[in-house]
């Protein structure tokens, strides 16, 4: 028995979610296509799973929701995730992908044959409708990767390039549609993500061993210049916090005896003078930052000799 979190009939025609769609192109784009003009034809629309399947069957394109322009920084939400299977063999056929017991059989809303699919070399796409939209492109990528890994355990590998959060998918006019009308719920996603993370532990980064070192005059001058460059390059709106942060760091070096306080104050003051701000306020920020930084001494470090690392 297929597993759902909604009644099938209700989900097919009653569940509603938002996506971006266009009816300006049927199927794949030809050579020399005017993409800029095409993207202007996209609009946000609320659909049911069945309406989305019909939209695709008519040959029309779709993407997750974006604002202003189709760039990742304009990502708004995704109520679906789609996966391509382009191997051109049995593992890319709809019958194989949605056979009983697979992840797609349990959770895919529908599948369809893509424009380049042929009986001899099948190519398919699975569409998973989400119970709740995803509002972060990073979360979208993480969920995509985990679900793709799970599907691969059923024997079919998806195109890894498709994890773009605003991936545009072509419609496929009069394609074969394999309806399933299931939903991918949050609880199921949590299980998939947990298992994926357990199977892919984060690599342990080697920690470089360092030891304190007495700085040369050249090292001191370079560090002072670095503090000044960071302050000088601070963007408007971030200047106060940047100056305070560099003053705190300078205070740490002062506390360890690595830098001279007069030299730090002079460097930071000169770097901030070009802002045109109240010099008394600049001096106050520098003094406060240094005072706070002195509570956490910072020393110059260098890589530890191998003899010390293995003692």
C-alpha positions in Angstrom: 0.0 0.0 0.0 1.4 3.4 -0.9 2.1 5.8 2.0 0.7 9.3 2.0 0.2 12.0 4.6 -2.9 13.2 2.7 -5.9 11.4 1.2 -4.9 10.8 -2.4 -8.0 12.4 -4.0 -7.8 15.5 -1.7 -4.0 15.9 -2.4 -4.3 15.6 -6.2 -6.9 18.3 -6.5 -6.9 20.0 -3.1 -3.3 20.6 -2.1 -2.1 24.0 -3.3 1.4 25.4 -3.6 3.2 28.2 -5.4 5.6 27.9 -8.3 6.8 30.0 -11.3 5.4 29.0 -14.7 5.3 30.2 -18.3 3.3 29.2 -21.3 5.6 31.0 -23.8 7.5 27.9 -24.8 6.5 24.4 -25.6 9.1 21.8 -24.9 12.8 22.5 -25.2 14.3 25.8 -26.2 15.7 26.0 -29.8 19.2 27.2 -30.7 19.6 31.0 -30.4 16.7 31.2 -28.0 16.0 34.6 -26.4 16.3 33.6 -22.7 16.1 37.2 -21.3 12.7 37.6 -23.0 11.6 34.2 -22.0 12.2 34.8 -18.3 10.1 37.9 -18.4 7.1 35.6 -19.3 7.3 33.7 -16.0 4.8 34.5 -13.2 3.9 33.2 -9.8 1.0 30.9 -9.8 -0.8 28.7 -7.2 -1.5 25.2 -8.5 -2.6 21.8 -7.4 -0.4 18.7 -8.1 -2.8 17.7 -10.9 -2.7 21.2 -12.4 1.1 21.2 -12.4 1.1 17.8 -14.2 -1.4 19.1 -16.8 0.8 22.3 -17.3 3.8 20.0 -18.0 1.9 17.7 -20.3 0.9 20.7 -22.4 4.7 21.3 -22.8 5.2 24.3 -20.5 8.1 25.1 -18.2 8.3 25.6 -14.5 10.7 26.6 -11.7 10.6 27.3 -8.0 9.6 30.8 -7.0 11.9 33.7 -7.5 11.6 37.5 -7.3 12.7 40.1 -9.9 15.2 38.0 -11.7 16.1 34.3 -11.8 19.2 34.4 -9.6 19.8 32.5 -6.4 19.9 35.6 -4.3 16.3 36.2 -5.4 15.1 32.7 -4.3 11.7 32.9 -2.6 10.4 29.4 -2.1 10.1 25.9 -3.5 7.0 23.8 -3.1 8.4 21.0 -5.2 11.7 19.2 -6.0 12.3 17.6 -9.4 14.9 14.9 -10.4 16.1 14.0 -13.8 17.0 10.4 -14.9 18.9 10.5 -18.2 20.8 7.2 -18.3 18.7 6.1 -21.3 18.2 2.5 -19.9 15.8 0.6 -17.7 16.8 2.6 -14.6 15.5 5.8 -16.2 12.1 4.4 -17.2 9.0 5.4 -15.2 8.0 1.8 -14.5 11.4 1.1 -12.9 11.6 4.4 -11.0 8.1 4.0 -9.5 8.0 0.3 -8.9 6.5 -0.9 -5.7 8.6 -0.3 -2.6 10.8 2.4 -3.9 11.2 5.9 -2.4 9.4 7.4 -5.5 6.5 4.9 -5.1 6.0 6.1 -1.6 6.6 9.9 -2.0 6.7 11.2 -5.6 3.6 13.1 -6.7 4.1 12.1 -10.3 6.7 11.3 -13.0 6.8 12.0 -16.7 8.8 11.3 -19.8 11.0 14.2 -20.8 11.2 15.7 -24.3 14.3 13.6 -25.3 12.8 10.3 -24.1 12.3 7.5 -26.6 11.1 3.9 -26.0 14.6 2.6 -26.7 16.3 5.2 -24.5 13.8 6.3 -21.8 14.5 9.5 -19.9 12.2 10.6 -17.0 11.6 13.2 -14.4 10.2 12.7 -10.9 8.3 15.5 -9.2 8.0 15.5 -5.4 5.4 18.0 -4.1 6.4 19.2 -0.6 4.0 19.3 2.3 5.6 22.6 3.3 7.6 25.0 1.1 11.4 25.4 1.4 12.4 29.0 1.9 16.2 28.7 1.8 18.3 27.8 -1.3 20.8 26.1 1.0 18.1 24.0 2.5 16.8 23.2 -0.9 20.3 21.9 -2.0 20.6 19.8 1.2 17.2 18.2 0.8 17.8 17.6 -2.9 21.1 15.9 -2.3 19.7 13.7 0.5 16.7 12.6 -1.6 18.8 12.0 -4.7 21.1 9.8 -2.5 18.1 7.8 -1.2 16.7 7.3 -4.7 20.1 6.1 -5.9 19.8 3.3 -3.3 16.8 2.1 -5.3 18.9 1.7 -8.4 18.5 5.0 -10.3 20.9 7.9 -10.4 19.8 11.5 -11.0 21.6 14.3 -12.7 23.7 16.0 -10.0 23.8 19.3 -11.9 20.1 19.7 -11.2 20.4 20.7 -7.6 20.3 24.4 -8.6 17.6 25.8 -6.3 16.1 27.7 -9.3 16.5 25.0 -11.9 14.3 25.6 -14.9 12.5 22.4 -16.1 11.0 22.1 -19.5 7.5 20.8 -20.1 7.1 17.7 -22.3 4.1 18.0 -24.6 1.8 15.0 -24.6 4.3 13.1 -22.5 3.6 9.9 -20.6 2.6 10.9 -17.1 2.8 8.4 -14.2 0.5 9.8 -11.5 1.1 8.8 -7.9 -0.3 11.8 -5.9 1.8 11.3 -2.9 3.4 14.1 -0.8 6.9 14.5 0.6 6.2 15.6 4.2 8.5 17.2 6.7 8.7 14.1 8.9 9.9 12.0 5.9 12.4 14.7 4.9 13.8 14.7 8.4 14.4 10.9 8.3 16.1 11.2 4.9 18.3 14.0 6.0 19.3 12.2 9.2 20.2 9.0 7.3 22.1 10.9 4.7 24.2 12.7 7.3 24.9 9.5 9.2 26.1 7.9 5.9 28.2 11.0 5.0 29.9 12.2 8.2 31.7 15.5 7.8 35.5 15.0 7.2 37.7 15.7 10.1 39.9 18.6 9.2 43.5 18.4 10.4 44.4 20.9 13.0 47.7 22.7 12.3 49.9 22.8 15.3 51.3 26.2 16.1 53.5 27.7 18.8 53.8 31.3 20.0 56.6 33.3 18.5 58.3 36.6 19.4 57.4 38.9 16.4 60.1 40.7 14.5 59.7 44.4 13.7 58.6 43.4 10.2 55.9 41.1 11.5 54.7 43.8 13.8 54.5 46.4 11.0 52.7 43.9 8.7 50.1 43.2 11.4 49.5 46.9 12.0 49.1 47.5 8.3 46.6 44.6 8.1 44.5 46.1 10.8 44.5 49.4 9.0 43.6 47.9 5.6 40.6 46.1 7.0 39.3 49.3 8.6 40.0 51.4 5.4 38.1 48.9 3.3 35.0 48.7 5.5 31.8 49.5 3.7 29.4 52.3 4.8 27.0 50.8 7.4 29.7 48.3 8.6 32.4 50.8 9.5 31.6 51.1 13.2 31.6 47.3 13.8 34.7 46.8 11.7 36.6 49.4 13.6 35.5 48.0 16.9 36.5 44.5 15.9 40.0 45.5 14.7 40.4 47.5 17.9 39.6 44.4 20.0 42.1 42.4 18.0 44.7 45.0 18.5 43.9 45.0 22.2 44.6 41.3 22.3 48.0 41.8 20.7 48.7 44.7 23.1 47.8 42.5 26.1 50.4 39.8 25.0 53.1 42.4 24.5 53.2 41.8 20.8 52.1 45.2 19.7 52.5 48.7 21.1 49.3 50.5 22.1 50.3 53.8 20.8 51.1 52.2 17.4 47.7 50.4 17.3 45.8 53.6 18.1 47.7 55.6 15.5 47.2 53.0 12.8 43.5 52.6 13.4 42.9 56.4 13.7 44.7 57.0 10.4 42.7 54.3 8.7 39.3 55.7 9.9 40.1 59.4 9.4 39.1 59.2 5.7 35.5 58.4 6.6 34.8 62.0 7.6 33.2 60.9 10.9 33.5 62.6 14.2 37.1 62.0 15.3 36.1 61.9 19.0 33.7 59.1 18.2 36.3 57.2 16.3 38.8 57.6 19.2 36.1 56.4 21.6 35.4 53.3 19.6 39.1 52.5 19.3 39.7 52.9 23.0 36.6 50.8 23.9 37.7 48.1 21.5 41.2 48.0 22.8 40.0 47.8 26.4 37.8 44.9 25.6 40.4 43.1 23.6 43.0 43.2 26.4 40.9 40.7 28.3 41.8 38.1 25.6 45.6 38.2 24.8 46.6 37.2 21.3 50.1 36.2 20.3 51.8 35.8 17.0 51.9 32.1 16.0 54.0 30.0 13.6 53.8 26.3 12.6 55.3 24.1 15.2 58.5 22.2 14.2 57.9 18.5 13.5 60.0 17.6 16.5 57.6 19.4 18.8 54.5 18.0 17.1 55.5 14.4 17.8 57.0 14.7 21.2 
